[in-house]
Amino acid sequence: MRALLLLSLSCLLGLPAGLAAQEARPEPPVLKQTTTEYPKGDKLEARVMTATLAPGATSPWHTHASPVAVYVMEGIFTLEFDGREPVEKKAGEALLEPINVKVRAANRGNAPTKVVIFQVSEPDQPFMHMMH
């Protein structure tokens, strides 16, 4: 039964049949950071998004009311702050954006930057608040 389960898992994950005898194990976290800034409401909404920034592209300046975790799949992601040094993360790295801090995302490299974005918030809360 165990072998059948591993073979089924292998097929579902698209792994070669030779890997069916190995157990699927998660890798260590890319980002492990403690924060007290997550919302504490009765109902929370998880949002997972992807974004691609072209070379030289930036997002508008904005803030978030709840933390945003960003995982860089390709390229180099730069998080710029108003009045602080920027933070750069390359493919395979992640960061947690702070709440209520004016930031913008940027691609200062020569190739597209692809990221996965994760946020937990109150269901009616916007993803970000644009700064003027």
C-alpha positions in Angstrom: 0.0 0.0 0.0 2.8 2.4 0.9 4.5 1.8 -2.5 1.3 2.5 -4.3 0.8 5.7 -2.4 4.4 6.8 -3.2 3.9 5.9 -6.9 0.7 7.9 -7.0 2.4 10.9 -5.3 5.2 10.6 -7.8 2.7 10.7 -10.7 0.8 13.6 -9.3 4.0 15.6 -8.8 5.3 14.7 -12.2 8.4 13.0 -10.8 10.1 10.2 -12.7 9.0 6.7 -11.7 12.5 6.0 -10.3 11.9 8.6 -7.6 8.7 6.9 -6.4 10.6 5.0 -3.7 11.8 8.3 -2.1 9.5 10.1 0.2 8.5 13.7 -0.6 10.0 16.0 2.1 9.7 19.7 2.3 12.9 21.8 2.1 13.9 24.2 4.9 12.0 27.5 4.8 13.3 30.2 2.5 12.0 32.8 4.9 11.4 32.3 8.6 10.6 35.5 10.4 8.5 36.2 13.5 6.1 39.1 13.4 3.2 40.4 15.6 1.8 42.4 12.6 -0.6 39.7 11.2 -4.3 40.6 11.5 -6.2 38.9 14.3 -9.8 39.0 12.9 -12.4 36.3 13.0 -12.2 35.8 9.3 -9.0 36.2 7.3 -8.3 36.0 3.6 -5.1 34.4 2.2 -3.9 36.0 -1.1 -1.3 34.4 -3.3 -0.4 36.4 -6.4 2.4 36.4 -9.0 3.9 39.4 -10.7 6.5 40.1 -13.3 8.5 43.3 -13.3 10.2 44.3 -16.6 13.8 45.6 -16.4 13.7 49.1 -15.0 10.0 48.8 -13.9 8.8 50.0 -10.5 5.5 49.8 -8.6 3.9 52.9 -7.3 4.9 54.0 -3.8 2.5 52.3 -1.4 1.9 50.8 2.1 0.4 47.6 3.3 -1.9 47.2 6.3 -0.7 43.6 6.8 2.6 42.0 6.0 3.4 40.8 2.5 5.8 37.9 1.9 7.6 38.1 -1.4 9.4 35.0 -2.9 11.7 35.8 -5.9 11.4 33.1 -8.6 13.6 34.8 -11.2 15.8 37.9 -11.4 16.6 40.4 -8.7 13.8 42.1 -6.6 14.5 45.4 -5.0 12.3 46.8 -2.2 12.8 50.6 -2.0 12.0 52.5 1.2 11.3 56.2 1.7 14.3 57.3 3.7 16.0 53.9 4.2 18.4 51.8 2.2 16.8 49.4 -0.3 16.8 45.6 0.2 17.7 43.3 -2.7 16.7 39.7 -3.0 17.7 37.3 -5.8 16.0 34.2 -7.2 15.4 31.6 -4.4 15.3 34.3 -1.7 12.3 35.9 0.1 11.5 38.9 2.3 8.7 40.1 4.5 7.5 43.7 3.7 6.7 45.7 6.8 3.3 47.2 7.4 2.5 50.9 7.2 5.9 51.7 5.7 6.1 53.6 2.4 7.7 51.2 -0.1 7.9 50.4 -3.8 9.0 47.3 -5.7 11.7 47.7 -8.4 13.6 45.7 -11.0 17.0 47.3 -11.3 18.4 44.4 -13.4 18.6 43.7 -17.1 16.2 40.7 -17.1 12.5 40.3 -16.0 11.9 39.7 -12.3 9.2 37.2 -11.3 7.9 37.0 -7.8 5.2 35.1 -5.8 3.4 37.4 -3.3 1.6 36.1 -0.2 -0.6 38.2 2.2 -3.1 37.4 4.9 -5.6 40.2 5.6 -9.1 41.0 6.6 -11.3 40.0 3.6 -12.3 43.6 2.7 -8.9 45.1 3.2 -7.2 46.3 0.0 -3.9 44.6 -1.0 -2.1 48.0 -0.8 -2.7 51.7 -0.2 -1.3 53.9 -3.0 0.7 57.0 -2.0 0.3 60.2 -3.8 
